[in-house]
Amino acid sequence: MKKTKRVLSLMFSILLLVAMTLTGVSLLKADTNTQTTTSWNFEDSNFKDLGTLSDTRTVDGLTLVATDSLPMQVKVKNVTLGDKSFTYALALNGKGDQNGRAVKVPVAANDVVKVTLQSSSSTEARTLILADSAGNQLSTMTADVTANTQSYTYTGNEDAIWLYSQNSGIDLFEIEVESTETSTGDTATPDSSADETVTIDTNNLSDNQLSSDQLAESKVASNAAQNYLADGWYYLKNINSQKYLDVSGKRDADGSNVIQYSGNGGDNQKWYVTNLGNNYITLRSGLSGGRMLDVANGGRTDGTNIQIYSANGADAQIFQVVPTKTANTYCLLTKCSGGTQAVDVNGWSKEDNGDIKTWTYNGYECQQFKFESTTANSGNSSSGGSTNTSDGTVVTNYKDLLSAVSKAEKAGGGKVYVKGTSIACSGQIALSKTNANVQIIGVKNSDGTYPRLDFSTFMNQYIGKASSDTAVGVRITGSKYTLQNLIVEHAPDNGIQIKGSNAGNNKVSNCITRYNNDAGLQVTLGAYKNTIEYVCSYRNCDVYTRGGNADGFAPKLGAGSGNTFSYCYAWDNSDDGWDSFDKVGNVTPDISYTYCAVWNNGNPNVFTGKYDFDNGKALDENLLLVQLIKAKDSSFASKYAKRQFSLPTGNFIQTDAGTISLSAWTGSSFDGNPNGFKLGSAYSKSSVTRNLSYCLAFDESKKGFDNNNSSVTGYFNHCIAFDNGYNYYIQPLTIKGWSSVQGFSGKSGDKLPSGRSVSTPSSSSQSSIRKSVESTKNSIIASCQANKIPGKVTFNVFN
């Protein structure tokens, strides 16, 4: 182990003192930082002769955790990285955990952990897990086929973190921990007795800059931003004008101008900050379209206009935060200019409607904006911000979660707050008490992400096998439970299931259900008056039953009365977006859908990676079928990364139809249905009602709205369908409500009840609808992929 410190040399100190004497500079007390680096290089003498490790050892403060069944080895391996060469590596010879094949690294708050690592495979990258003492995953690093160094900043209390492989062999060459200590010392400042004259040439100042008097009053020094703004909603008030950043005329369209205006609390003055890392943020307008603050055409010159535009992830929509000397006040540099331009009030205007443009960064008050925290707007919310957990129990692992829920149930109610990035759940979370009054609430992390209830280890018990209710992730058979701000993933059956005649008055709010082995969220067998709101359900797939059961949402098989879905979205599931299939004697009497949307369900190519490949996306290794493909062909992922797509052949996928090939699973044996809203079955008669308001279906290869042999009574209010096989296939329905129903570009003609028709928007309106839908869709998907729950987001296309 080596420790090094960065210190000021004696010679430099002497020169500094001389310079201060000559220039009239005196010393003040100030905080200074000393950086200490602790490193463990496995070619050091204390490591390189360890050989094979089958028990736990601590060497120079670094703990190597190994067992007979989970051994590690220090081996000879030569690698050159830049100007540094390594000759030995610690080989993690496969999948590990905190019990074995792991390295325990001591850390303190704000330490930077650097790891030099490489995959032991010459063709496939591997993943290194970083976990805290409670077993919660903090981050990951990629061990590529070539050696590289990656870093992670630890923000917890003084403790240790564990490093281990997610699946296969990884070689570690060096681990470094950079610690910063703050001490108080002397620093130089100009002597007040020394005369100083500042002359500023104002002859060539433009109308966007100040006179010398104004410069002296308003220019501030900028420092590199050390702390991000918290994700959340803000008003942005210009320091010079004391007016707010505002979308002109509340015009919610691409290219709408951004101005300054007197504060009025409108949604067009609200902006949602999302941190991207390295001091960069995006700013989303509070208007319902969710458009982003944008530099017109990615301009890099003075006077480029600032506008709003549909989210596209381009540098024109990314801004660097630079703090000023005033609390909560920042300058915003445009990434598309390389940080040379800043958001600026043109011409130092102090009037309403003053234009917002970019100008060469100068740090003056016309470029300073105070970020005033506010609540979510009426069109979008993210349920973000800090959470007061003092009125409940905070848990960070599965065992404590079960215990806290049990105690709350026995107490007649209570709140359980879930903290962390990933909670490894090895079994079911069963909620069965009547009138429980228990709330399980995820606490938003500082980076804007939410806790994940990860049932992967539970899932492993069911690969190649049938599953049942015992394999559900979160199973609610009681009443008055709330699940909020949580991501539920990798369950071996439903992600969330609400089932039984006692399962009533429950709420699932602001959640994601994904990568589960059956429907993301199911309500069934008498469950009644359950509220489902702001939930995204995607990429759920039942591999064993060939995709035939994993809907996004499944209020079916005799769900009770009064179940409602609001602002819920389902896409890329192996079966339908919504399925209300009923059997004889188990009819679901009514369902309400408000502001719900579906797209691209029942597409088998999603689950092999082919869909993402064809659309230029990264391989989604969370998909179970992709994991099985990788196990069969170890080069699949590396080939995919090189833009080569080739699926392994032969029969190796275990299903209820036997062991079959991928071509069969995606072809003749695939049992998924590419439909959007499936409203019932042959047993769902006119006494059954379905109420759809402000609902959207697109890109479903069979049917957008599907009666599925039912003859239910339907209420359709402000619904849109386009680019489906059939937009509306609902001919046998009894219609009691029909208002503003639109459709276009269906591959086959609509099947409608007698006397009903669908209006077709004009060509320009169709184009506008498509563009707006695509923007909102991409924004929702991007948030989910980043583990940031989108919340209450609206597709702003309804009249």
C-alpha positions in Angstrom: 0.0 0.0 0.0 1.3 3.4 -0.9 0.1 6.8 0.4 0.9 10.1 -1.3 0.0 13.7 -0.5 -0.1 16.8 -2.7 1.7 19.6 -0.8 3.1 23.1 -1.6 6.8 23.0 -2.1 9.2 25.1 0.1 10.6 26.9 -2.9 7.2 27.9 -4.1 6.3 29.1 -0.6 9.4 31.4 -0.5 8.6 32.8 -4.0 5.0 33.4 -2.9 6.1 35.4 0.2 8.5 37.5 -1.9 5.7 38.2 -4.4 3.3 39.2 -1.6 5.9 41.6 -0.1 6.4 43.3 -3.5 2.8 43.6 -4.4 1.2 44.6 -1.0 -0.6 41.3 -0.5 -1.3 40.1 3.1 -2.3 36.7 4.5 -5.7 35.6 5.7 -6.8 32.4 7.2 -8.5 30.1 4.7 -9.4 26.5 4.2 -7.0 24.5 2.1 -7.4 20.9 0.8 -4.8 18.2 1.0 -5.4 15.1 -1.1 -4.2 11.7 0.0 -4.1 8.8 -2.3 -4.1 5.2 -0.9 -3.2 2.6 -3.5 -3.1 -1.2 -3.6 -1.1 -2.6 -6.6 -1.2 -6.4 -6.8 2.3 -6.5 -8.0 3.5 -5.2 -4.6 5.4 -7.7 -2.6 2.6 -8.1 0.0 0.2 -9.3 -2.7 2.0 -10.9 -5.6 3.0 -14.1 -3.7 -0.4 -14.8 -2.3 -1.3 -17.2 -5.0 -4.8 -18.9 -4.6 -6.9 -17.5 -1.8 -9.6 -19.7 -0.2 -10.0 -17.8 3.0 -10.4 -14.1 3.9 -7.2 -12.0 4.4 -6.5 -8.4 5.1 -3.4 -7.0 3.6 -2.3 -3.4 4.2 -5.9 -2.5 5.1 -7.5 -4.1 2.0 -9.7 -7.2 2.8 -9.7 -10.0 0.2 -12.9 -12.1 0.9 -12.6 -15.7 -0.3 -13.8 -19.2 0.6 -13.2 -22.7 -0.6 -16.2 -22.5 -2.9 -15.5 -18.9 -4.0 -11.7 -18.7 -4.4 -9.6 -15.9 -5.9 -6.1 -15.8 -7.2 -3.2 -13.3 -7.6 -1.6 -14.2 -10.9 0.9 -12.9 -13.4 -0.6 -10.7 -16.0 1.2 -8.1 -18.0 -0.7 -5.0 -19.1 0.3 -1.5 -20.1 -2.1 1.4 -19.6 -0.7 4.7 -20.9 2.7 5.2 -19.3 2.0 2.7 -16.5 2.7 -1.0 -16.6 1.2 -3.8 -14.4 2.6 -7.3 -14.0 0.2 -8.9 -11.5 -3.6 -9.0 -11.1 -6.2 -10.2 -8.6 -8.3 -12.6 -10.6 -12.0 -12.7 -9.5 -12.6 -16.1 -11.0 -16.4 -15.7 -11.5 -19.5 -14.4 -9.9 -19.1 -13.1 -6.4 -20.9 -11.5 -3.5 -20.0 -10.1 -0.1 -19.4 -13.6 1.2 -16.7 -14.5 -1.4 -14.8 -13.4 -4.4 -14.9 -9.9 -3.2 -12.6 -7.0 -2.2 -13.5 -4.9 0.8 -12.2 -1.3 0.4 -12.2 1.2 3.4 -13.8 4.5 2.4 -15.0 7.8 3.9 -17.3 10.5 2.6 -16.4 12.0 -0.8 -13.6 9.5 -1.4 -12.9 8.8 -5.1 -12.4 5.1 -5.7 -10.4 4.2 -8.8 -10.1 0.7 -10.1 -7.9 -0.5 -13.0 -9.5 -3.6 -14.3 -10.0 -5.9 -17.3 -12.3 -8.7 -18.4 -10.7 -12.1 -18.2 -12.4 -12.8 -21.5 -10.8 -11.7 -24.8 -14.3 -11.2 -26.4 -16.8 -10.2 -23.7 -17.0 -7.3 -21.3 -18.0 -8.0 -17.7 -19.6 -6.0 -14.9 -18.0 -5.1 -11.5 -20.5 -4.4 -8.8 -19.8 -1.8 -6.1 -22.0 -2.4 -3.0 -22.2 -0.9 0.5 -22.2 -2.8 3.8 -25.9 -3.5 3.6 -25.5 -5.2 0.3 -27.1 -2.4 -1.7 -25.6 -1.8 -5.1 -24.0 1.6 -5.3 -22.7 1.6 -8.8 -21.0 -0.6 -11.5 -17.9 -0.5 -13.6 -17.4 -2.1 -16.9 -14.4 -4.5 -17.3 -13.7 -4.3 -21.0 -11.6 -6.7 -23.0 -8.8 -4.1 -22.8 -7.6 -2.7 -19.5 -9.0 0.6 -18.3 -9.3 2.7 -15.1 -12.7 3.8 -13.8 -13.7 5.8 -10.8 -16.6 6.2 -8.4 -17.2 8.9 -5.8 -18.5 7.5 -2.5 -20.9 9.8 -0.7 -21.9 7.8 2.4 -20.4 7.8 5.9 -17.1 6.3 6.8 -17.4 2.6 6.1 -16.3 0.1 3.4 -17.5 -0.8 -0.1 -17.4 -4.3 -1.7 -16.2 -5.0 -5.2 -17.2 -8.2 -6.9 -18.2 -9.5 -10.3 -21.8 -9.7 -11.5 -21.3 -12.9 -13.4 -17.9 -13.9 -14.8 -14.1 -13.5 -14.4 -12.6 -10.0 -13.9 -8.9 -9.1 -13.3 -8.1 -6.2 -10.9 -4.6 -4.6 -11.3 -4.8 -1.7 -8.9 -7.3 0.0 -6.5 -6.8 3.6 -5.4 -8.7 5.7 -2.9 -8.3 9.5 -3.2 -9.3 11.3 0.1 -9.5 15.0 0.5 -8.7 16.6 3.9 -9.6 20.2 4.6 -7.3 22.3 6.9 -7.2 26.0 7.8 -4.1 28.0 6.7 -3.0 31.3 5.3 -3.9 32.6 1.9 -3.0 35.8 0.1 -5.3 38.8 -0.3 -4.6 42.3 -1.6 -3.5 44.7 1.1 -6.2 47.4 1.6 -3.4 50.0 1.9 -2.1 49.2 -1.6 -3.5 51.5 -4.3 -5.0 49.8 -7.3 -6.4 51.3 -10.4 -8.6 49.3 -12.7 -9.1 50.6 -16.2 -11.7 49.1 -18.5 -11.9 50.0 -22.2 -15.6 50.6 -22.9 -15.2 51.8 -26.5 -16.0 48.5 -28.1 -18.7 47.2 -25.7 -21.8 45.9 -27.4 -25.3 46.6 -26.3 -25.2 43.3 -24.4 -22.5 44.4 -22.1 -22.0 46.9 -19.3 -20.2 50.2 -18.9 -17.1 50.2 -16.7 -19.3 51.3 -13.7 -21.8 48.5 -14.3 -19.0 45.9 -14.7 -17.5 46.8 -11.4 -20.9 46.3 -9.7 -22.0 43.2 -11.3 -19.2 40.9 -12.5 -18.7 37.9 -10.3 -16.0 35.3 -10.1 -17.0 31.8 -11.2 -15.8 28.6 -9.6 -16.1 25.1 -10.9 -19.5 23.7 -9.6 -18.8 21.2 -6.8 -22.4 20.4 -5.8 -25.2 19.9 -8.3 -28.6 21.5 -8.0 -31.0 18.9 -6.7 -33.3 17.4 -9.3 -36.7 19.1 -9.1 -38.9 22.1 -10.1 -37.6 25.6 -10.1 -38.3 29.2 -11.2 -35.3 30.9 -12.7 -35.0 34.6 -11.8 -32.5 36.8 -13.6 -30.4 38.8 -11.1 -30.2 41.9 -13.2 -33.9 42.3 -14.2 -35.5 40.3 -11.3 -37.8 38.7 -14.0 -38.3 35.0 -14.7 -37.4 32.7 -17.5 -40.7 32.2 -19.4 -42.1 30.4 -22.4 -43.6 33.3 -24.4 -47.4 33.2 -24.5 -47.5 29.7 -23.0 -47.0 28.4 -26.5 -46.3 24.7 -26.1 -44.7 23.9 -29.4 -41.2 23.3 -30.9 -39.4 26.6 -31.5 -41.5 28.6 -29.0 -39.5 31.6 -27.8 -38.1 31.9 -24.3 -38.2 35.4 -22.8 -38.1 37.0 -19.3 -41.4 38.1 -17.7 -42.7 39.2 -14.3 -43.3 36.3 -12.0 -46.8 34.8 -12.2 -46.4 31.2 -11.0 -47.5 29.8 -14.4 -46.4 26.4 -15.7 -44.5 28.3 -18.5 -42.2 29.7 -15.8 -41.5 26.4 -14.2 -38.4 24.3 -15.2 -37.5 20.7 -14.1 -33.8 20.2 -13.4 -32.3 16.8 -14.2 -28.7 16.2 -13.4 -26.6 14.4 -16.0 -23.3 14.4 -14.0 -20.2 16.4 -14.3 -22.1 19.7 -13.5 -24.4 19.3 -16.6 -28.2 19.6 -16.4 -31.2 19.7 -18.6 -34.2 22.0 -18.1 -37.7 20.7 -18.9 -40.5 23.2 -19.4 -43.5 22.9 -17.0 -45.8 23.0 -20.0 -47.5 19.7 -20.6 -45.6 18.9 -23.7 -42.4 18.4 -21.6 -40.2 20.3 -24.1 -36.6 21.2 -23.2 -34.8 24.5 -22.9 -32.8 24.5 -26.2 -30.2 26.5 -28.1 -31.6 27.1 -31.5 -29.8 24.9 -34.1 -27.1 24.2 -31.5 -25.7 27.7 -32.2 -22.2 28.7 -30.9 -22.2 32.5 -31.7 -23.4 35.6 -29.8 -27.1 36.3 -30.2 -28.3 32.7 -30.8 -31.9 32.3 -29.7 -33.0 30.3 -26.7 -36.3 28.3 -27.3 -38.0 25.2 -26.2 -37.9 22.0 -28.3 -38.8 18.4 -28.1 -36.4 16.3 -26.1 -33.6 14.8 -28.2 -30.6 14.4 -25.9 -28.5 16.8 -28.1 -25.8 19.1 -26.6 -28.1 22.0 -27.5 -30.3 20.9 -24.6 -27.5 20.4 -22.0 -26.2 23.2 -19.8 -23.3 23.4 -17.4 -24.0 24.9 -14.0 -21.4 27.5 -12.8 -22.0 28.9 -9.3 -21.7 32.5 -8.3 -21.0 34.2 -5.0 -24.7 34.5 -4.4 -26.5 31.6 -2.8 -28.7 29.5 -5.2 -27.5 31.7 -8.1 -25.8 30.2 -11.2 -24.7 30.9 -14.7 -25.7 28.4 -17.4 -23.1 27.6 -20.1 -24.2 25.9 -23.3 -22.6 22.6 -23.9 -23.0 22.9 -27.7 -20.6 25.9 -27.6 -18.0 24.0 -25.6 -18.8 26.2 -22.6 -17.8 29.5 -24.3 -21.4 30.8 -24.5 -23.9 31.4 -21.6 -27.7 31.9 -21.4 -28.1 35.7 -21.3 -30.8 38.4 -21.1 -30.2 40.3 -24.3 -29.2 43.9 -24.1 -29.4 44.0 -20.2 -33.2 44.3 -20.6 -35.2 44.8 -17.4 -38.6 44.8 -19.2 -41.2 42.1 -19.7 -40.7 40.2 -23.0 -36.9 40.8 -22.9 -35.4 38.2 -25.1 -33.2 35.3 -23.9 -30.2 34.5 -26.1 -26.7 33.2 -25.8 -23.6 35.5 -25.4 -20.0 35.0 -24.7 -19.7 33.9 -21.1 -18.7 36.8 -18.8 -20.4 36.0 -15.5 -22.2 39.3 -15.3 -25.7 39.7 -13.7 -27.4 39.4 -17.1 -26.1 35.8 -17.1 -26.9 35.0 -13.5 -30.1 33.2 -12.6 -31.4 32.4 -9.1 -33.0 29.0 -8.9 -36.1 29.2 -6.7 -37.5 25.8 -5.7 -41.1 25.2 -6.4 -43.7 22.4 -6.6 -44.5 20.2 -9.5 -46.5 21.8 -12.3 -50.0 20.7 -13.3 -48.9 18.9 -16.4 -45.9 17.0 -15.1 -44.6 15.8 -11.8 -41.7 13.7 -10.7 -42.6 13.2 -7.0 -39.0 14.4 -6.3 -37.3 16.5 -3.8 -36.2 15.7 -0.3 -38.4 13.3 1.8 -39.0 13.8 5.5 -38.7 10.2 6.8 -39.0 11.1 10.5 -42.6 9.8 10.6 -41.7 6.2 9.6 -39.0 3.5 9.6 -36.1 3.8 7.1 -34.8 0.5 5.6 -32.0 -0.3 3.2 -32.3 -4.0 2.7 -34.8 -6.8 2.1 -34.7 -8.3 5.6 -35.3 -5.0 7.3 -38.1 -4.1 4.8 -40.0 -7.3 5.7 -39.5 -6.6 9.4 -40.6 -3.0 9.2 -43.7 -3.9 7.2 -44.6 -6.5 9.7 -44.2 -4.1 12.6 -46.3 -1.5 10.9 -49.1 -4.0 10.2 -49.1 -5.0 13.9 -49.2 -1.4 14.9 -52.3 -0.8 12.8 -50.4 1.3 10.2 -47.3 3.2 9.5 -44.8 4.3 6.9 -41.8 2.4 5.7 -39.2 4.3 3.7 -37.0 2.4 1.3 -33.6 4.0 0.7 -30.8 3.0 -1.7 -30.3 2.3 -5.3 -31.0 -1.5 -5.4 -32.6 -3.7 -2.8 -31.8 -7.3 -3.5 -35.0 -9.3 -2.7 -34.5 -13.0 -2.4 -38.2 -13.8 -1.9 -41.7 -12.4 -2.0 -43.0 -9.3 -0.3 -46.4 -10.4 0.9 -48.9 -7.8 2.1 -52.0 -9.6 3.5 -53.5 -7.6 6.4 -57.0 -6.1 6.2 -57.1 -2.4 6.8 -53.3 -2.3 7.0 -52.9 1.4 6.5 -49.2 0.7 5.6 -47.3 2.8 3.1 -44.1 1.6 1.5 -42.4 4.6 0.0 -39.2 4.8 -2.0 -36.9 7.8 -1.1 -35.5 9.6 -4.1 -31.7 9.4 -4.4 -29.6 12.5 -4.8 -29.0 11.7 -8.5 -32.7 11.6 -9.2 -33.0 7.9 -9.3 -35.4 5.8 -7.2 -34.9 2.5 -5.3 -35.2 -0.7 -7.2 -36.7 -3.8 -5.6 -34.6 -6.3 -7.6 -35.9 -9.9 -7.4 -33.1 -11.3 -9.6 -32.0 -13.9 -7.1 -35.6 -15.0 -6.7 -36.0 -15.2 -10.5 -33.0 -17.6 -10.7 -35.0 -20.3 -9.0 -37.6 -20.3 -11.8 -35.7 -20.2 -15.0 -36.9 -23.0 -17.2 -39.8 -23.6 -14.9 -43.5 -22.7 -14.4 -44.3 -20.0 -11.9 -47.3 -19.2 -9.7 -48.6 -16.7 -7.1 -45.8 -17.8 -4.8 -43.3 -16.3 -7.3 -44.9 -12.8 -7.5 -42.6 -10.0 -6.4 -44.9 -7.8 -4.4 -48.2 -9.6 -3.6 -51.1 -7.7 -2.1 -54.0 -9.8 -0.8 -55.0 -7.3 2.0 -56.4 -3.8 1.9 -55.2 -0.2 2.3 -51.6 -0.6 1.3 -49.7 2.0 -0.7 -46.7 1.4 -2.9 -45.0 4.6 -4.0 -41.8 5.7 -5.7 -40.5 2.2 -6.3 -39.1 0.2 -9.3 -40.1 -3.4 -9.2 -38.1 -5.6 -11.5 -37.0 -9.2 -12.3 -39.7 -11.0 -10.3 -40.3 -14.6 -11.4 -44.0 -14.0 -11.9 -46.0 -10.7 -11.7 -44.0 -7.7 -10.5 -47.0 -6.5 -8.5 -50.1 -8.5 -7.9 -53.3 -7.4 -6.2 -55.5 -10.4 -5.7 -58.6 -11.6 -3.9 -61.9 -10.3 -2.5 -60.1 -8.7 0.5 -57.7 -6.8 -1.7 -59.3 -3.4 -1.8 -58.5 0.3 -1.5 -54.9 -0.2 -2.3 -52.8 2.4 -4.2 -49.8 2.0 -6.5 -48.4 5.4 -7.3 -45.3 6.7 -9.2 -43.8 3.3 -9.8 -42.1 1.3 -12.6 -42.7 -2.5 -13.2 -40.2 -4.0 -15.7 -38.3 -7.2 -16.7 -40.8 -9.4 -14.7 -41.6 -12.9 -15.8 -45.4 -12.2 -16.1 -47.6 -9.1 -16.2 -46.0 -6.0 -14.7 -49.0 -5.3 -12.6 -52.1 -7.6 -12.2 -55.4 -7.0 -10.5 -57.6 -10.1 -10.2 -60.1 -12.4 -8.5 -62.3 -9.8 -6.7 -59.7 -7.1 -6.0 -61.6 -3.9 -5.8 -61.3 -0.1 -5.7 -57.6 -0.1 -6.3 -55.9 3.0 -7.7 -53.1 2.7 -10.1 -51.5 6.0 -11.1 -48.3 7.3 -12.8 -47.0 3.8 -13.4 -44.9 2.7 -16.3 -44.8 -1.0 -17.2 -42.4 -2.3 -19.9 -40.4 -5.2 -21.1 -42.1 -7.8 -19.0 -41.9 -11.2 -20.6 -42.8 -14.8 -19.5 -40.1 -16.7 -21.3 -41.2 -20.1 -20.1 -44.8 -19.7 -21.4 -43.5 -18.1 -24.6 -44.6 -14.6 -24.0 -48.3 -15.4 -23.7 -49.0 -13.9 -20.2 -46.8 -10.9 -19.6 -49.0 -7.9 -20.2 -48.1 -4.4 -19.1 -51.2 -4.2 -16.9 -53.7 -7.1 -16.3 -57.0 -6.2 -14.6 -58.5 -9.5 -15.5 -59.9 -12.9 -14.5 -62.6 -11.5 -12.3 -61.1 -8.4 -10.9 -63.6 -6.5 -8.7 -65.3 -3.2 -9.3 -63.8 0.3 -9.1 -60.3 -0.3 -10.3 -58.8 2.8 -12.0 -55.7 3.5 -14.1 -54.5 7.1 -14.6 -51.4 8.3 -16.4 -50.2 4.8 -16.9 -48.1 3.6 -19.9 -47.3 0.1 -21.3 -44.8 -0.7 -24.0 -42.5 -3.5 -25.2 -44.3 -6.2 -23.2 -44.5 -9.7 -24.6 -48.3 -9.8 -24.4 -50.9 -6.9 -24.5 -50.5 -3.5 -23.1 -53.7 -3.9 -21.1 -55.5 -7.3 -20.9 -58.9 -7.7 -19.3 -59.4 -11.3 -20.4 -62.2 -13.0 -18.4 -63.3 -16.6 -17.9 -66.7 -17.9 -17.3 -67.8 -16.9 -13.7 -64.9 -14.5 -13.4 -66.0 -11.3 -15.1 -64.4 -7.9 -14.4 -67.4 -5.6 -14.1 -65.8 -2.2 -14.8 -62.4 -0.5 -15.5 -61.5 3.1 -15.9 -58.5 4.2 -18.0 -57.6 8.0 -18.0 -54.6 9.4 -19.8 -53.2 6.0 -20.5 -51.1 5.0 -23.5 -49.7 1.8 -25.2 -47.2 1.0 -28.0 -45.2 -1.8 -29.4 -46.5 -4.6 -27.3 -46.4 -8.3 -28.4 -43.2 -7.9 -30.4 -40.9 -11.0 -29.9 -37.9 -9.3 -31.4 -37.7 -7.0 -28.4 -36.7 -9.9 -26.2 -33.8 -11.2 -28.3 -32.3 -7.8 -28.7 -33.2 -7.6 -32.4 -35.6 -4.7 -32.0 -33.0 -2.6 -30.2 -30.3 -3.6 -32.7 -32.4 -2.5 -35.7 -33.1 0.8 -34.0 -29.4 1.5 -33.1 -29.8 1.0 -29.4 -27.5 -0.7 -26.9 -28.1 -4.3 -26.0 -30.6 -4.6 -23.1 -29.0 -7.2 -20.8 -31.8 -7.0 -18.3 -33.9 -9.1 -20.6 -34.1 -12.7 -19.4 -34.0 -14.1 -23.0 -30.9 -12.0 -23.8 -29.3 -13.5 -20.7 -30.1 -17.0 -21.9 -28.7 -16.1 -25.3 -25.5 -14.8 -23.8 -25.1 -18.0 -21.7 -25.4 -20.0 -24.9 -23.1 -17.8 -27.0 -20.5 -15.9 -24.9 -19.6 -13.7 -27.9 -23.1 -12.5 -28.5 -22.8 -9.2 -26.6 -19.4 -8.3 -28.0 -20.6 -9.0 -31.5 -23.7 -6.9 -30.9 -21.4 -4.0 -29.8 -19.6 -4.3 -33.1 -22.9 -4.1 -35.0 -23.1 -7.8 -35.7 -26.3 -9.6 -34.9 -26.4 -13.4 -34.9 -28.6 -15.6 -32.7 -27.4 -19.0 -31.6 -29.1 -22.0 -33.2 -30.4 -25.2 -31.8 -32.9 -26.0 -29.1 -31.9 -24.5 -25.7 -34.9 -22.4 -24.5 -36.9 -24.3 -21.9 -40.6 -23.7 -22.2 -44.0 -25.2 -21.5 -43.9 -26.5 -25.0 -40.5 -28.3 -24.5 -37.0 -27.1 -25.2 -37.2 -25.1 -28.4 -35.1 -22.9 -30.6 -35.0 -19.1 -30.7 -36.5 -19.2 -34.2 -39.5 -21.1 -32.8 -39.8 -18.9 -29.7 -40.0 -15.8 -31.8 -42.0 -17.5 -34.6 -44.6 -20.2 -34.7 -44.4 -20.9 -30.9 -44.6 -17.3 -29.8 -47.9 -16.8 -27.8 -47.9 -13.1 -27.2 -50.5 -10.8 -28.6 -49.5 -7.4 -30.2 -52.6 -5.5 -28.9 -52.9 -2.2 -27.0 -56.1 -2.1 -24.9 -57.8 -5.5 -24.8 -61.2 -4.9 -23.3 -62.5 -8.3 -22.3 -63.3 -11.8 -23.7 -66.3 -13.6 -25.0 -67.6 -13.8 -21.4 -67.6 -10.0 -21.0 -71.1 -8.9 -22.0 -72.9 -5.6 -22.1 -73.3 -5.4 -18.3 -69.6 -4.9 -18.2 -68.3 -1.4 -18.7 -65.0 0.0 -19.9 -64.4 3.8 -19.7 -61.5 5.2 -21.7 -60.7 8.9 -21.6 -57.7 10.6 -23.2 -56.2 7.3 -24.2 -53.6 6.7 -26.9 -52.7 3.6 -28.9 -50.0 3.5 -31.6 -47.5 1.1 -33.2 -49.4 -2.1 -32.2 -49.1 -4.6 -35.0 -52.6 -6.1 -34.5 -55.1 -3.8 -32.7 -54.9 -0.5 -30.8 -58.3 -0.9 -29.1 -59.6 -4.5 -29.1 -62.9 -5.9 -28.0 -61.3 -9.4 -28.1 -64.7 -11.1 -28.7 -66.3 -9.1 -25.9 -69.5 -7.1 -26.2 -68.9 -4.7 -23.3 -70.5 -1.3 -22.9 -67.9 1.3 -23.8 -67.3 5.0 -23.2 -64.7 6.6 -25.4 -63.8 10.2 -24.8 -60.9 11.9 -26.5 -59.1 8.8 -27.8 -56.5 8.6 -30.5 -55.1 5.6 -32.4 -52.6 5.5 -35.3 -50.2 3.2 -37.1 -51.8 0.1 -35.7 -52.9 -3.1 -37.6 -56.5 -2.0 -36.7 -56.8 1.2 -34.9 -60.2 0.3 -33.5 -61.5 -3.3 -33.6 -64.6 -2.9 -31.4 -67.6 -3.6 -33.6 -69.7 -5.7 -31.1 -69.5 -3.0 -28.3 -72.5 -1.1 -27.0 -71.4 2.5 -27.0 -72.8 4.8 -24.3 -70.2 7.6 -24.8 -68.4 8.6 -27.9 -66.6 12.0 -28.1 -63.6 13.2 -30.1 -62.4 9.8 -31.2 -59.7 10.1 -33.8 -57.6 7.7 -35.8 -55.3 7.6 -38.9 -52.9 5.3 -40.8 -54.3 2.0 -39.6 -53.1 -0.9 -41.8 -56.7 -2.2 -42.0 -60.0 -0.4 -41.8 -61.6 0.2 -38.4 -64.3 -2.3 -37.1 -66.8 0.0 -35.4 -70.3 -0.3 -33.8 -73.2 0.7 -35.9 -73.6 4.4 -36.2 -70.1 5.3 -34.9 -67.3 6.9 -36.9 -63.7 8.0 -36.2 -62.6 11.4 -37.3 -59.3 11.7 -39.3 -57.1 14.7 -38.5 -55.6 16.8 -41.4 -52.2 15.8 -42.8 -50.5 18.6 -40.9 -52.3 17.6 -37.6 -51.2 14.0 -38.1 -47.6 15.1 -38.5 -47.9 17.3 -35.4 -49.4 14.4 -33.4 -46.7 12.0 -34.5 -43.9 14.5 -33.6 -45.3 15.3 -30.2 -46.0 11.6 -29.4 -42.5 10.6 -30.4 -41.0 13.3 -28.2 -43.0 12.4 -25.1 -42.5 8.7 -25.7 -38.7 9.2 -25.9 -38.7 11.3 -22.8 -40.6 8.6 -20.8 -38.3 5.8 -22.0 -35.2 7.8 -21.3 -36.3 8.6 -17.7 -37.1 4.9 -17.0 -33.8 3.7 -18.4 -32.0 6.1 -16.1 -34.1 4.7 -13.1 -35.9 8.1 -12.9 -39.6 7.5 -12.6 -41.4 9.9 -15.1 -44.4 10.6 -12.8 -47.5 12.4 -14.2 -46.6 13.0 -17.8 -49.2 13.8 -20.4 -49.2 13.1 -24.2 -50.2 16.6 -25.2 -52.2 15.6 -28.4 -55.8 15.7 -27.3 -58.1 18.5 -28.3 
